[in-house]
Amino acid sequence: MNPFIMATFLLGFILLIQLSYVLPKPVTNAESGEIYQQPFEHLRKDYLDSRCWPGNVTNNRTFQCLPQTVIIGVRKGGTRALIEMLSLHPDIAAAESELHFFDWEENYKKGLQWYANQMPFSQPDKITVEKTPAYFTSPKVPERIYHMNKTIKLLLILRDPAERVLSDYTQLLHNHIQKGKSFPPIETFLINIDGKINLDYKAVNRSLYYVHMQNWLKYFNLEDIHIVDGDKLIRDPFPEVEKVERFLNLSPQIQASNFYFNKTKGFYCLWDGVRERCLHESKGRTHPHVNPGVLNKLYQFFHEPNKKFFELVGRPFDWH
């Protein structure tokens, strides 16, 4: 064979191999099953719009993306229940653990690439959700989330602040009991020597919702923060989840049949069409007995802060 022809043939073959690595592979349309060629520039736009990292693309065209929605709190407000319920929706990709990216300095220093690497793999048109309850009461977090994504949708689930204080204490009490350690009664934390509510008790501070909400409203519009009524979510979860679907512009996929009341556990569990899903036994613990006079003092203390919060967000809640 003529050497010139042989060289031309080899050069063409090499170029063909290189081109196969540059051009995107066919992608399957999930709805129609149709195979189509997705332009490379379109993929690049998906990465940018969805805040997905090109280095994290897997062979089946799923991605690890920065969250488009964050459940920011509050501790003992029902965040685990909320994210479990949202995960019933096919267009939600929920991170499994609390990442503490924005409130723990050692994590924040690792950067957004590390944060994205902690997210579940999903299609770029899905909504990635992360939840860390401590975000709501951490002063630096609102600004940090704002710098990541100014148009992010935030979810905040709140309960009666006095009941939330009791749940906060109950969790610490059981943690000590499991370790075989004693723990002082809640009255020793709640009441100062002068007989007033102890404002230095962290559980009380976390329940001063209007104080923390003011910090978030420095960076986000109220329309970008959906407040879930945690007390209603416990009693009748479906209507609250419907509101979240609308807030996130999701199609109404979650149904009332996805929830059933478990009489043994004393709260609602989930049915995803295949299996039952209930929260861990650590959820929904019975609160310890509290001196009635101290409990009434706690209820009275929160009247004024609650009123300020209602005015701030433009809606009331059925709290003590």
ChimeraX commands (.cxc) that place a marker at each C-alpha (Angstrom):
marker #1 position 0.00,0.00,0.00 radius 0.5
marker #1 position 1.16,3.53,-0.79 radius 0.5
marker #1 position 2.85,4.98,2.36 radius 0.5
marker #1 position 1.05,8.32,1.87 radius 0.5
marker #1 position -2.36,6.59,1.80 radius 0.5
marker #1 position -1.43,4.51,4.86 radius 0.5
marker #1 position -0.39,7.65,6.82 radius 0.5
marker #1 position -3.60,9.46,5.86 radius 0.5
marker #1 position -5.69,6.47,6.97 radius 0.5
marker #1 position -3.92,6.26,10.34 radius 0.5
marker #1 position -4.28,10.00,10.94 radius 0.5
marker #1 position -8.01,9.86,10.22 radius 0.5
marker #1 position -8.42,6.88,12.53 radius 0.5
marker #1 position -6.66,8.70,15.39 radius 0.5
marker #1 position -8.81,11.83,14.90 radius 0.5
marker #1 position -11.97,9.69,14.96 radius 0.5
marker #1 position -10.95,8.17,18.31 radius 0.5
marker #1 position -10.20,11.60,19.80 radius 0.5
marker #1 position -13.54,12.96,18.58 radius 0.5
marker #1 position -15.41,10.15,20.34 radius 0.5
marker #1 position -14.03,11.41,23.68 radius 0.5
marker #1 position -15.00,15.03,23.00 radius 0.5
marker #1 position -18.58,14.56,21.81 radius 0.5
marker #1 position -21.19,13.83,24.47 radius 0.5
marker #1 position -22.73,10.39,24.64 radius 0.5
marker #1 position -26.41,9.84,23.85 radius 0.5
marker #1 position -28.79,10.54,26.73 radius 0.5
marker #1 position -32.11,8.84,27.31 radius 0.5
marker #1 position -35.19,10.97,27.78 radius 0.5
marker #1 position -36.66,9.65,31.05 radius 0.5
marker #1 position -40.25,10.36,30.02 radius 0.5
marker #1 position -40.34,9.06,26.45 radius 0.5
marker #1 position -37.42,6.65,26.44 radius 0.5
marker #1 position -36.16,8.41,23.30 radius 0.5
marker #1 position -32.41,8.51,22.74 radius 0.5
marker #1 position -31.05,11.91,21.77 radius 0.5
marker #1 position -27.69,13.61,21.46 radius 0.5
marker #1 position -27.25,16.28,24.14 radius 0.5
marker #1 position -24.96,19.14,23.05 radius 0.5
marker #1 position -21.92,19.73,25.23 radius 0.5
marker #1 position -22.74,23.41,25.73 radius 0.5
marker #1 position -26.21,22.42,27.00 radius 0.5
marker #1 position -24.56,20.18,29.59 radius 0.5
marker #1 position -22.30,23.04,30.65 radius 0.5
marker #1 position -25.37,25.24,31.15 radius 0.5
marker #1 position -26.95,22.51,33.32 radius 0.5
marker #1 position -23.87,22.44,35.50 radius 0.5
marker #1 position -23.95,26.18,36.01 radius 0.5
marker #1 position -27.72,26.55,36.47 radius 0.5
marker #1 position -27.97,23.61,38.86 radius 0.5
marker #1 position -24.65,24.39,40.54 radius 0.5
marker #1 position -23.41,20.91,39.74 radius 0.5
marker #1 position -19.72,20.17,39.51 radius 0.5
marker #1 position -18.47,18.71,36.20 radius 0.5
marker #1 position -15.85,16.70,38.03 radius 0.5
marker #1 position -18.62,14.84,39.84 radius 0.5
marker #1 position -20.42,13.54,36.73 radius 0.5
marker #1 position -20.98,9.79,36.80 radius 0.5
marker #1 position -21.35,7.47,33.83 radius 0.5
marker #1 position -25.15,7.35,34.10 radius 0.5
marker #1 position -25.43,11.15,33.79 radius 0.5
marker #1 position -26.24,11.89,37.41 radius 0.5
marker #1 position -24.56,14.68,39.30 radius 0.5
marker #1 position -23.69,15.93,42.76 radius 0.5
marker #1 position -25.14,19.42,43.01 radius 0.5
marker #1 position -25.14,22.17,45.57 radius 0.5
marker #1 position -28.57,22.26,47.23 radius 0.5
marker #1 position -31.32,24.39,45.73 radius 0.5
marker #1 position -33.19,24.09,49.03 radius 0.5
marker #1 position -31.90,24.02,52.61 radius 0.5
marker #1 position -33.88,23.14,55.73 radius 0.5
marker #1 position -32.31,25.61,58.14 radius 0.5
marker #1 position -33.97,24.57,61.39 radius 0.5
marker #1 position -34.97,24.60,64.03 radius 0.5
marker #1 position -33.41,22.03,66.37 radius 0.5
marker #1 position -36.13,19.72,67.76 radius 0.5
marker #1 position -38.61,21.32,65.41 radius 0.5
marker #1 position -39.22,18.30,63.17 radius 0.5
marker #1 position -36.50,18.68,60.54 radius 0.5
marker #1 position -35.89,14.94,60.23 radius 0.5
marker #1 position -39.59,14.25,59.76 radius 0.5
marker #1 position -39.82,17.00,57.14 radius 0.5
marker #1 position -36.91,15.79,55.01 radius 0.5
marker #1 position -38.13,12.19,55.21 radius 0.5
marker #1 position -41.56,13.29,54.01 radius 0.5
marker #1 position -40.09,15.38,51.18 radius 0.5
marker #1 position -37.97,12.43,50.06 radius 0.5
marker #1 position -41.21,10.70,49.03 radius 0.5
marker #1 position -41.30,13.08,46.07 radius 0.5
marker #1 position -39.54,11.71,42.95 radius 0.5
marker #1 position -38.02,15.12,42.15 radius 0.5
marker #1 position -36.32,15.49,45.55 radius 0.5
marker #1 position -32.77,14.30,46.23 radius 0.5
marker #1 position -32.17,14.53,49.97 radius 0.5
marker #1 position -28.79,14.47,51.69 radius 0.5
marker #1 position -28.73,11.70,54.28 radius 0.5
marker #1 position -26.92,13.44,57.12 radius 0.5
marker #1 position -26.64,16.87,58.71 radius 0.5
marker #1 position -23.59,18.40,57.05 radius 0.5
marker #1 position -22.93,21.46,59.25 radius 0.5
marker #1 position -21.15,23.10,56.33 radius 0.5
marker #1 position -22.12,26.71,57.00 radius 0.5
marker #1 position -21.90,26.68,60.82 radius 0.5
marker #1 position -18.77,24.58,61.46 radius 0.5
marker #1 position -15.59,26.44,60.52 radius 0.5
marker #1 position -13.62,23.24,59.84 radius 0.5
marker #1 position -16.19,22.25,57.22 radius 0.5
marker #1 position -16.71,25.70,55.71 radius 0.5
marker #1 position -12.97,26.02,55.05 radius 0.5
marker #1 position -13.16,22.93,52.83 radius 0.5
marker #1 position -15.10,24.93,50.24 radius 0.5
marker #1 position -18.14,24.44,48.01 radius 0.5
marker #1 position -16.60,21.56,46.06 radius 0.5
marker #1 position -16.41,19.54,49.29 radius 0.5
marker #1 position -19.99,20.55,50.12 radius 0.5
marker #1 position -21.22,19.38,46.71 radius 0.5
marker #1 position -19.36,16.10,47.17 radius 0.5
marker #1 position -21.53,15.34,50.21 radius 0.5
marker #1 position -24.75,15.56,48.18 radius 0.5
marker #1 position -26.58,12.58,46.66 radius 0.5
marker #1 position -26.17,11.80,42.97 radius 0.5
marker #1 position -29.22,12.90,41.02 radius 0.5
marker #1 position -30.42,14.19,37.67 radius 0.5
marker #1 position -29.76,17.93,37.23 radius 0.5
marker #1 position -33.48,18.73,37.07 radius 0.5
marker #1 position -34.07,17.32,40.58 radius 0.5
marker #1 position -34.06,19.51,43.69 radius 0.5
marker #1 position -31.22,18.68,46.06 radius 0.5
marker #1 position -32.11,19.30,49.72 radius 0.5
marker #1 position -29.84,19.48,52.76 radius 0.5
marker #1 position -30.90,19.98,56.35 radius 0.5
marker #1 position -28.91,21.14,59.35 radius 0.5
marker #1 position -31.12,22.44,62.20 radius 0.5
marker #1 position -28.32,24.47,63.77 radius 0.5
marker #1 position -28.21,26.83,60.78 radius 0.5
marker #1 position -31.19,28.89,61.97 radius 0.5
marker #1 position -29.54,30.00,65.21 radius 0.5
marker #1 position -25.98,30.40,63.86 radius 0.5
marker #1 position -25.17,34.11,63.22 radius 0.5
marker #1 position -22.79,33.58,60.28 radius 0.5
marker #1 position -24.95,31.16,58.30 radius 0.5
marker #1 position -27.45,33.49,56.53 radius 0.5
marker #1 position -24.70,35.53,54.86 radius 0.5
marker #1 position -22.77,32.40,53.87 radius 0.5
marker #1 position -25.79,30.75,52.26 radius 0.5
marker #1 position -26.61,34.03,50.52 radius 0.5
marker #1 position -23.14,34.17,48.98 radius 0.5
marker #1 position -23.56,30.60,47.73 radius 0.5
marker #1 position -26.98,31.18,46.17 radius 0.5
marker #1 position -28.96,34.42,46.45 radius 0.5
marker #1 position -32.14,32.80,45.07 radius 0.5
marker #1 position -32.13,29.64,47.18 radius 0.5
marker #1 position -35.40,28.41,48.72 radius 0.5
marker #1 position -35.24,28.02,52.50 radius 0.5
marker #1 position -37.43,25.82,54.69 radius 0.5
marker #1 position -37.87,26.55,58.39 radius 0.5
marker #1 position -39.93,24.25,60.59 radius 0.5
marker #1 position -40.97,25.62,63.98 radius 0.5
marker #1 position -42.86,24.29,66.98 radius 0.5
marker #1 position -44.31,25.94,70.05 radius 0.5
marker #1 position -41.11,27.47,71.51 radius 0.5
marker #1 position -41.85,26.29,75.06 radius 0.5
marker #1 position -42.47,22.72,73.88 radius 0.5
marker #1 position -39.31,22.94,71.80 radius 0.5
marker #1 position -37.32,23.83,74.95 radius 0.5
marker #1 position -38.71,20.73,76.69 radius 0.5
marker #1 position -37.79,18.53,73.70 radius 0.5
marker #1 position -34.30,20.03,73.65 radius 0.5
marker #1 position -33.81,19.13,77.31 radius 0.5
marker #1 position -35.36,15.68,76.85 radius 0.5
marker #1 position -32.83,14.79,74.16 radius 0.5
marker #1 position -29.90,15.70,76.40 radius 0.5
marker #1 position -31.49,13.86,79.33 radius 0.5
marker #1 position -31.79,10.62,77.34 radius 0.5
marker #1 position -28.26,11.00,75.98 radius 0.5
marker #1 position -26.97,11.05,79.55 radius 0.5
marker #1 position -29.18,8.17,80.61 radius 0.5
marker #1 position -27.86,6.02,77.74 radius 0.5
marker #1 position -24.31,6.71,78.96 radius 0.5
marker #1 position -25.24,5.82,82.52 radius 0.5
marker #1 position -24.80,9.40,83.69 radius 0.5
marker #1 position -27.04,11.54,85.86 radius 0.5
marker #1 position -28.51,14.80,84.59 radius 0.5
marker #1 position -30.02,17.69,86.60 radius 0.5
marker #1 position -33.77,18.34,86.37 radius 0.5
marker #1 position -34.85,20.93,83.81 radius 0.5
marker #1 position -35.85,23.42,86.52 radius 0.5
marker #1 position -32.16,23.92,87.40 radius 0.5
marker #1 position -31.49,25.09,83.83 radius 0.5
marker #1 position -34.66,27.11,83.31 radius 0.5
marker #1 position -34.73,29.28,86.44 radius 0.5
marker #1 position -32.10,31.74,87.67 radius 0.5
marker #1 position -31.36,32.41,91.33 radius 0.5
marker #1 position -33.67,35.44,91.13 radius 0.5
marker #1 position -36.53,33.20,90.00 radius 0.5
marker #1 position -36.61,34.44,86.40 radius 0.5
marker #1 position -36.19,32.47,83.17 radius 0.5
marker #1 position -32.52,31.85,82.44 radius 0.5
marker #1 position -31.74,33.58,79.13 radius 0.5
marker #1 position -28.29,32.00,79.06 radius 0.5
marker #1 position -29.80,28.53,78.76 radius 0.5
marker #1 position -29.16,27.58,75.11 radius 0.5
marker #1 position -32.49,25.80,74.78 radius 0.5
marker #1 position -34.31,29.04,75.66 radius 0.5
marker #1 position -32.17,31.11,73.30 radius 0.5
marker #1 position -32.88,28.75,70.39 radius 0.5
marker #1 position -36.61,29.33,70.93 radius 0.5
marker #1 position -36.38,33.12,70.61 radius 0.5
marker #1 position -37.41,32.82,66.98 radius 0.5
marker #1 position -37.84,36.52,66.24 radius 0.5
marker #1 position -34.21,37.25,67.23 radius 0.5
marker #1 position -32.80,34.70,64.79 radius 0.5
marker #1 position -35.34,35.46,62.07 radius 0.5
marker #1 position -34.24,39.09,62.00 radius 0.5
marker #1 position -30.76,37.94,61.03 radius 0.5
marker #1 position -32.09,35.87,58.11 radius 0.5
marker #1 position -34.23,38.73,56.83 radius 0.5
marker #1 position -31.10,40.85,56.42 radius 0.5
marker #1 position -30.20,38.65,53.45 radius 0.5
marker #1 position -33.39,36.95,52.25 radius 0.5
marker #1 position -36.92,38.09,51.49 radius 0.5
marker #1 position -39.66,36.56,53.59 radius 0.5
marker #1 position -41.09,35.09,50.37 radius 0.5
marker #1 position -37.95,32.94,50.05 radius 0.5
marker #1 position -38.38,31.37,53.50 radius 0.5
marker #1 position -41.29,28.97,53.93 radius 0.5
marker #1 position -42.22,28.35,57.56 radius 0.5
marker #1 position -43.62,24.89,58.23 radius 0.5
marker #1 position -45.88,24.58,61.27 radius 0.5
marker #1 position -44.16,21.73,63.10 radius 0.5
marker #1 position -47.06,21.19,65.51 radius 0.5
marker #1 position -49.48,20.73,62.61 radius 0.5
marker #1 position -46.99,18.48,60.82 radius 0.5
marker #1 position -47.10,16.16,63.83 radius 0.5
marker #1 position -50.92,16.14,64.03 radius 0.5
marker #1 position -51.76,16.06,60.32 radius 0.5
marker #1 position -48.69,16.03,58.04 radius 0.5
marker #1 position -50.23,15.96,54.56 radius 0.5
marker #1 position -51.57,19.57,54.36 radius 0.5
marker #1 position -48.20,20.95,55.53 radius 0.5
marker #1 position -46.30,18.87,52.97 radius 0.5
marker #1 position -48.66,20.08,50.22 radius 0.5
marker #1 position -47.70,23.67,51.07 radius 0.5
marker #1 position -44.01,22.79,50.78 radius 0.5
marker #1 position -44.60,21.20,47.36 radius 0.5
marker #1 position -46.21,24.44,46.16 radius 0.5
marker #1 position -43.44,26.57,47.64 radius 0.5
marker #1 position -40.80,24.53,45.80 radius 0.5
marker #1 position -42.86,24.51,42.57 radius 0.5
marker #1 position -43.05,20.73,42.66 radius 0.5
marker #1 position -45.78,18.74,40.98 radius 0.5
marker #1 position -48.27,17.33,43.55 radius 0.5
marker #1 position -46.88,13.81,43.85 radius 0.5
marker #1 position -47.12,13.16,47.61 radius 0.5
marker #1 position -50.55,11.90,48.62 radius 0.5
marker #1 position -52.51,11.53,51.87 radius 0.5
marker #1 position -52.15,7.75,51.43 radius 0.5
marker #1 position -48.40,8.13,51.99 radius 0.5
marker #1 position -49.08,8.81,55.68 radius 0.5
marker #1 position -50.57,6.55,58.33 radius 0.5
marker #1 position -50.81,6.90,62.08 radius 0.5
marker #1 position -48.81,4.30,64.00 radius 0.5
marker #1 position -50.67,3.75,67.26 radius 0.5
marker #1 position -47.72,1.92,68.80 radius 0.5
marker #1 position -45.28,4.76,68.19 radius 0.5
marker #1 position -47.84,7.50,68.69 radius 0.5
marker #1 position -47.01,9.46,65.52 radius 0.5
marker #1 position -47.36,9.30,61.74 radius 0.5
marker #1 position -45.19,6.99,59.65 radius 0.5
marker #1 position -44.66,6.92,55.89 radius 0.5
marker #1 position -45.64,4.50,53.16 radius 0.5
marker #1 position -43.70,4.95,49.93 radius 0.5
marker #1 position -45.65,2.34,47.99 radius 0.5
marker #1 position -43.16,-0.41,48.76 radius 0.5
marker #1 position -42.31,-0.28,52.44 radius 0.5
marker #1 position -43.16,1.43,55.71 radius 0.5
marker #1 position -40.82,4.11,57.00 radius 0.5
marker #1 position -40.95,5.35,60.58 radius 0.5
marker #1 position -38.71,7.79,62.38 radius 0.5
marker #1 position -36.16,6.50,64.87 radius 0.5
marker #1 position -37.40,5.67,68.36 radius 0.5
marker #1 position -35.48,8.69,69.63 radius 0.5
marker #1 position -38.11,10.89,67.96 radius 0.5
marker #1 position -41.31,11.81,69.76 radius 0.5
marker #1 position -40.06,11.03,73.27 radius 0.5
marker #1 position -42.36,11.86,76.18 radius 0.5
marker #1 position -41.21,14.94,78.08 radius 0.5
marker #1 position -40.29,14.53,81.75 radius 0.5
marker #1 position -42.48,16.03,84.46 radius 0.5
marker #1 position -41.94,19.76,84.95 radius 0.5
marker #1 position -43.00,21.73,88.00 radius 0.5
marker #1 position -46.36,23.33,86.97 radius 0.5
marker #1 position -45.31,26.73,88.29 radius 0.5
marker #1 position -42.07,26.65,86.31 radius 0.5
marker #1 position -43.89,25.46,83.21 radius 0.5
marker #1 position -46.43,28.28,83.45 radius 0.5
marker #1 position -43.57,30.77,83.91 radius 0.5
marker #1 position -41.97,29.42,80.72 radius 0.5
marker #1 position -45.24,29.84,78.80 radius 0.5
marker #1 position -45.63,33.39,80.08 radius 0.5
marker #1 position -42.04,34.26,79.20 radius 0.5
marker #1 position -42.55,33.44,75.52 radius 0.5
marker #1 position -45.73,35.51,75.07 radius 0.5
marker #1 position -43.93,38.72,74.11 radius 0.5
marker #1 position -41.19,37.12,71.93 radius 0.5
marker #1 position -43.87,35.12,70.12 radius 0.5
marker #1 position -45.91,38.25,69.47 radius 0.5
marker #1 position -42.84,39.92,67.94 radius 0.5
marker #1 position -42.26,36.87,65.75 radius 0.5
marker #1 position -45.86,36.82,64.51 radius 0.5
marker #1 position -45.58,40.48,63.53 radius 0.5
marker #1 position -42.24,39.87,61.83 radius 0.5
marker #1 position -43.48,37.04,59.60 radius 0.5
marker #1 position -47.05,38.29,59.18 radius 0.5
marker #1 position -48.84,35.22,60.48 radius 0.5
marker #1 position -49.88,33.79,63.88 radius 0.5
marker #1 position -49.24,30.32,65.26 radius 0.5
marker #1 position -51.26,28.39,67.84 radius 0.5
marker #1 position -48.67,28.44,70.63 radius 0.5
marker #1 position -49.07,28.78,74.40 radius 0.5
marker link #1:1,2 radius 0.2
marker link #1:2,3 radius 0.2
marker link #1:3,4 radius 0.2
marker link #1:4,5 radius 0.2
marker link #1:5,6 radius 0.2
marker link #1:6,7 radius 0.2
marker link #1:7,8 radius 0.2
marker link #1:8,9 radius 0.2
marker link #1:9,10 radius 0.2
marker link #1:10,11 radius 0.2
marker link #1:11,12 radius 0.2
marker link #1:12,13 radius 0.2
marker link #1:13,14 radius 0.2
marker link #1:14,15 radius 0.2
marker link #1:15,16 radius 0.2
marker link #1:16,17 radius 0.2
marker link #1:17,18 radius 0.2
marker link #1:18,19 radius 0.2
marker link #1:19,20 radius 0.2
marker link #1:20,21 radius 0.2
marker link #1:21,22 radius 0.2
marker link #1:22,23 radius 0.2
marker link #1:23,24 radius 0.2
marker link #1:24,25 radius 0.2
marker link #1:25,26 radius 0.2
marker link #1:26,27 radius 0.2
marker link #1:27,28 radius 0.2
marker link #1:28,29 radius 0.2
marker link #1:29,30 radius 0.2
marker link #1:30,31 radius 0.2
marker link #1:31,32 radius 0.2
marker link #1:32,33 radius 0.2
marker link #1:33,34 radius 0.2
marker link #1:34,35 radius 0.2
marker link #1:35,36 radius 0.2
marker link #1:36,37 radius 0.2
marker link #1:37,38 radius 0.2
marker link #1:38,39 radius 0.2
marker link #1:39,40 radius 0.2
marker link #1:40,41 radius 0.2
marker link #1:41,42 radius 0.2
marker link #1:42,43 radius 0.2
marker link #1:43,44 radius 0.2
marker link #1:44,45 radius 0.2
marker link #1:45,46 radius 0.2
marker link #1:46,47 radius 0.2
marker link #1:47,48 radius 0.2
marker link #1:48,49 radius 0.2
marker link #1:49,50 radius 0.2
marker link #1:50,51 radius 0.2
marker link #1:51,52 radius 0.2
marker link #1:52,53 radius 0.2
marker link #1:53,54 radius 0.2
marker link #1:54,55 radius 0.2
marker link #1:55,56 radius 0.2
marker link #1:56,57 radius 0.2
marker link #1:57,58 radius 0.2
marker link #1:58,59 radius 0.2
marker link #1:59,60 radius 0.2
marker link #1:60,61 radius 0.2
marker link #1:61,62 radius 0.2
marker link #1:62,63 radius 0.2
marker link #1:63,64 radius 0.2
marker link #1:64,65 radius 0.2
marker link #1:65,66 radius 0.2
marker link #1:66,67 radius 0.2
marker link #1:67,68 radius 0.2
marker link #1:68,69 radius 0.2
marker link #1:69,70 radius 0.2
marker link #1:70,71 radius 0.2
marker link #1:71,72 radius 0.2
marker link #1:72,73 radius 0.2
marker link #1:73,74 radius 0.2
marker link #1:74,75 radius 0.2
marker link #1:75,76 radius 0.2
marker link #1:76,77 radius 0.2
marker link #1:77,78 radius 0.2
marker link #1:78,79 radius 0.2
marker link #1:79,80 radius 0.2
marker link #1:80,81 radius 0.2
marker link #1:81,82 radius 0.2
marker link #1:82,83 radius 0.2
marker link #1:83,84 radius 0.2
marker link #1:84,85 radius 0.2
marker link #1:85,86 radius 0.2
marker link #1:86,87 radius 0.2
marker link #1:87,88 radius 0.2
marker link #1:88,89 radius 0.2
marker link #1:89,90 radius 0.2
marker link #1:90,91 radius 0.2
marker link #1:91,92 radius 0.2
marker link #1:92,93 radius 0.2
marker link #1:93,94 radius 0.2
marker link #1:94,95 radius 0.2
marker link #1:95,96 radius 0.2
marker link #1:96,97 radius 0.2
marker link #1:97,98 radius 0.2
marker link #1:98,99 radius 0.2
marker link #1:99,100 radius 0.2
marker link #1:100,101 radius 0.2
marker link #1:101,102 radius 0.2
marker link #1:102,103 radius 0.2
marker link #1:103,104 radius 0.2
marker link #1:104,105 radius 0.2
marker link #1:105,106 radius 0.2
marker link #1:106,107 radius 0.2
marker link #1:107,108 radius 0.2
marker link #1:108,109 radius 0.2
marker link #1:109,110 radius 0.2
marker link #1:110,111 radius 0.2
marker link #1:111,112 radius 0.2
marker link #1:112,113 radius 0.2
marker link #1:113,114 radius 0.2
marker link #1:114,115 radius 0.2
marker link #1:115,116 radius 0.2
marker link #1:116,117 radius 0.2
marker link #1:117,118 radius 0.2
marker link #1:118,119 radius 0.2
marker link #1:119,120 radius 0.2
marker link #1:120,121 radius 0.2
marker link #1:121,122 radius 0.2
marker link #1:122,123 radius 0.2
marker link #1:123,124 radius 0.2
marker link #1:124,125 radius 0.2
marker link #1:125,126 radius 0.2
marker link #1:126,127 radius 0.2
marker link #1:127,128 radius 0.2
marker link #1:128,129 radius 0.2
marker link #1:129,130 radius 0.2
marker link #1:130,131 radius 0.2
marker link #1:131,132 radius 0.2
marker link #1:132,133 radius 0.2
marker link #1:133,134 radius 0.2
marker link #1:134,135 radius 0.2
marker link #1:135,136 radius 0.2
marker link #1:136,137 radius 0.2
marker link #1:137,138 radius 0.2
marker link #1:138,139 radius 0.2
marker link #1:139,140 radius 0.2
marker link #1:140,141 radius 0.2
marker link #1:141,142 radius 0.2
marker link #1:142,143 radius 0.2
marker link #1:143,144 radius 0.2
marker link #1:144,145 radius 0.2
marker link #1:145,146 radius 0.2
marker link #1:146,147 radius 0.2
marker link #1:147,148 radius 0.2
marker link #1:148,149 radius 0.2
marker link #1:149,150 radius 0.2
marker link #1:150,151 radius 0.2
marker link #1:151,152 radius 0.2
marker link #1:152,153 radius 0.2
marker link #1:153,154 radius 0.2
marker link #1:154,155 radius 0.2
marker link #1:155,156 radius 0.2
marker link #1:156,157 radius 0.2
marker link #1:157,158 radius 0.2
marker link #1:158,159 radius 0.2
marker link #1:159,160 radius 0.2
marker link #1:160,161 radius 0.2
marker link #1:161,162 radius 0.2
marker link #1:162,163 radius 0.2
marker link #1:163,164 radius 0.2
marker link #1:164,165 radius 0.2
marker link #1:165,166 radius 0.2
marker link #1:166,167 radius 0.2
marker link #1:167,168 radius 0.2
marker link #1:168,169 radius 0.2
marker link #1:169,170 radius 0.2
marker link #1:170,171 radius 0.2
marker link #1:171,172 radius 0.2
marker link #1:172,173 radius 0.2
marker link #1:173,174 radius 0.2
marker link #1:174,175 radius 0.2
marker link #1:175,176 radius 0.2
marker link #1:176,177 radius 0.2
marker link #1:177,178 radius 0.2
marker link #1:178,179 radius 0.2
marker link #1:179,180 radius 0.2
marker link #1:180,181 radius 0.2
marker link #1:181,182 radius 0.2
marker link #1:182,183 radius 0.2
marker link #1:183,184 radius 0.2
marker link #1:184,185 radius 0.2
marker link #1:185,186 radius 0.2
marker link #1:186,187 radius 0.2
marker link #1:187,188 radius 0.2
marker link #1:188,189 radius 0.2
marker link #1:189,190 radius 0.2
marker link #1:190,191 radius 0.2
marker link #1:191,192 radius 0.2
marker link #1:192,193 radius 0.2
marker link #1:193,194 radius 0.2
marker link #1:194,195 radius 0.2
marker link #1:195,196 radius 0.2
marker link #1:196,197 radius 0.2
marker link #1:197,198 radius 0.2
marker link #1:198,199 radius 0.2
marker link #1:199,200 radius 0.2
marker link #1:200,201 radius 0.2
marker link #1:201,202 radius 0.2
marker link #1:202,203 radius 0.2
marker link #1:203,204 radius 0.2
marker link #1:204,205 radius 0.2
marker link #1:205,206 radius 0.2
marker link #1:206,207 radius 0.2
marker link #1:207,208 radius 0.2
marker link #1:208,209 radius 0.2
marker link #1:209,210 radius 0.2
marker link #1:210,211 radius 0.2
marker link #1:211,212 radius 0.2
marker link #1:212,213 radius 0.2
marker link #1:213,214 radius 0.2
marker link #1:214,215 radius 0.2
marker link #1:215,216 radius 0.2
marker link #1:216,217 radius 0.2
marker link #1:217,218 radius 0.2
marker link #1:218,219 radius 0.2
marker link #1:219,220 radius 0.2
marker link #1:220,221 radius 0.2
marker link #1:221,222 radius 0.2
marker link #1:222,223 radius 0.2
marker link #1:223,224 radius 0.2
marker link #1:224,225 radius 0.2
marker link #1:225,226 radius 0.2
marker link #1:226,227 radius 0.2
marker link #1:227,228 radius 0.2
marker link #1:228,229 radius 0.2
marker link #1:229,230 radius 0.2
marker link #1:230,231 radius 0.2
marker link #1:231,232 radius 0.2
marker link #1:232,233 radius 0.2
marker link #1:233,234 radius 0.2
marker link #1:234,235 radius 0.2
marker link #1:235,236 radius 0.2
marker link #1:236,237 radius 0.2
marker link #1:237,238 radius 0.2
marker link #1:238,239 radius 0.2
marker link #1:239,240 radius 0.2
marker link #1:240,241 radius 0.2
marker link #1:241,242 radius 0.2
marker link #1:242,243 radius 0.2
marker link #1:243,244 radius 0.2
marker link #1:244,245 radius 0.2
marker link #1:245,246 radius 0.2
marker link #1:246,247 radius 0.2
marker link #1:247,248 radius 0.2
marker link #1:248,249 radius 0.2
marker link #1:249,250 radius 0.2
marker link #1:250,251 radius 0.2
marker link #1:251,252 radius 0.2
marker link #1:252,253 radius 0.2
marker link #1:253,254 radius 0.2
marker link #1:254,255 radius 0.2
marker link #1:255,256 radius 0.2
marker link #1:256,257 radius 0.2
marker link #1:257,258 radius 0.2
marker link #1:258,259 radius 0.2
marker link #1:259,260 radius 0.2
marker link #1:260,261 radius 0.2
marker link #1:261,262 radius 0.2
marker link #1:262,263 radius 0.2
marker link #1:263,264 radius 0.2
marker link #1:264,265 radius 0.2
marker link #1:265,266 radius 0.2
marker link #1:266,267 radius 0.2
marker link #1:267,268 radius 0.2
marker link #1:268,269 radius 0.2
marker link #1:269,270 radius 0.2
marker link #1:270,271 radius 0.2
marker link #1:271,272 radius 0.2
marker link #1:272,273 radius 0.2
marker link #1:273,274 radius 0.2
marker link #1:274,275 radius 0.2
marker link #1:275,276 radius 0.2
marker link #1:276,277 radius 0.2
marker link #1:277,278 radius 0.2
marker link #1:278,279 radius 0.2
marker link #1:279,280 radius 0.2
marker link #1:280,281 radius 0.2
marker link #1:281,282 radius 0.2
marker link #1:282,283 radius 0.2
marker link #1:283,284 radius 0.2
marker link #1:284,285 radius 0.2
marker link #1:285,286 radius 0.2
marker link #1:286,287 radius 0.2
marker link #1:287,288 radius 0.2
marker link #1:288,289 radius 0.2
marker link #1:289,290 radius 0.2
marker link #1:290,291 radius 0.2
marker link #1:291,292 radius 0.2
marker link #1:292,293 radius 0.2
marker link #1:293,294 radius 0.2
marker link #1:294,295 radius 0.2
marker link #1:295,296 radius 0.2
marker link #1:296,297 radius 0.2
marker link #1:297,298 radius 0.2
marker link #1:298,299 radius 0.2
marker link #1:299,300 radius 0.2
marker link #1:300,301 radius 0.2
marker link #1:301,302 radius 0.2
marker link #1:302,303 radius 0.2
marker link #1:303,304 radius 0.2
marker link #1:304,305 radius 0.2
marker link #1:305,306 radius 0.2
marker link #1:306,307 radius 0.2
marker link #1:307,308 radius 0.2
marker link #1:308,309 radius 0.2
marker link #1:309,310 radius 0.2
marker link #1:310,311 radius 0.2
marker link #1:311,312 radius 0.2
marker link #1:312,313 radius 0.2
marker link #1:313,314 radius 0.2
marker link #1:314,315 radius 0.2
marker link #1:315,316 radius 0.2
marker link #1:316,317 radius 0.2
marker link #1:317,318 radius 0.2
marker link #1:318,319 radius 0.2
marker link #1:319,320 radius 0.2
view
